[in-house]
Amino acid sequence: MSTFLISRMRRGGILTGAACTLALAAAAQAAPPDFSSNQSGWIGMGEITAAPGSPPLVRQDPAHVYVPNNVGRQPTYRIGDISNSNLKPWVKERMKKDNDEVLAGKIAFIGYD
């Protein structure tokens, strides 16, 4: 290749790199999305229900009532109902192990209510 052609290719690469840098800088200046407003999709819209004809959803074990925080009673952790027909045997084993640990005093995973 000629020196002239190599020189033009380098200059083109520099210009292309500069254009990409400017585009990225402009994108970085854009405001991030606001997920805290009432216009977001993060707001719960009621309770989740099972589809018609499907097994019931896994709920709280009826033998261990869940008490949330700040209701005037001692709060408790959630204990899953392992008698649900929707659970596979290996899942039931794992849930039973986790439930037993929580009932023995271990701090459970704290999700978001």
C-alpha positions, 0 to 999 in steps of 0.5 A: 500500500502506498503511504498516502493510502495508509495516511488516509486510513489512519485519519479516517480511523481517528475521525471515526473514533472521535465521532464514536466518542462524541456520540457516547459522551452525548448518550452519557449526558441523557437523564437516567430513567426515573423508576420512582414515579407513578408512571413506572411499571414497578408498582404492584397492581393487585395480588398474583393469581394462578391461571385457570386450570393450573395448580395453586400458587405456593403460599404461606404455611397455614401452620405458621402465620406471617406477621409483617413489621409495624402491625403491633405484634411480633413480626415473623418470617415467611414459611413456605407451604411445602404441601403444594402440589405444584412443587417438585420433590427436590424443591420440597426438600430444599424448602423444608430445609430452609423452613426448618432453619428459620424455625430454629432461629436462623434469619431468613431471606428478607424479600420486598413486601 
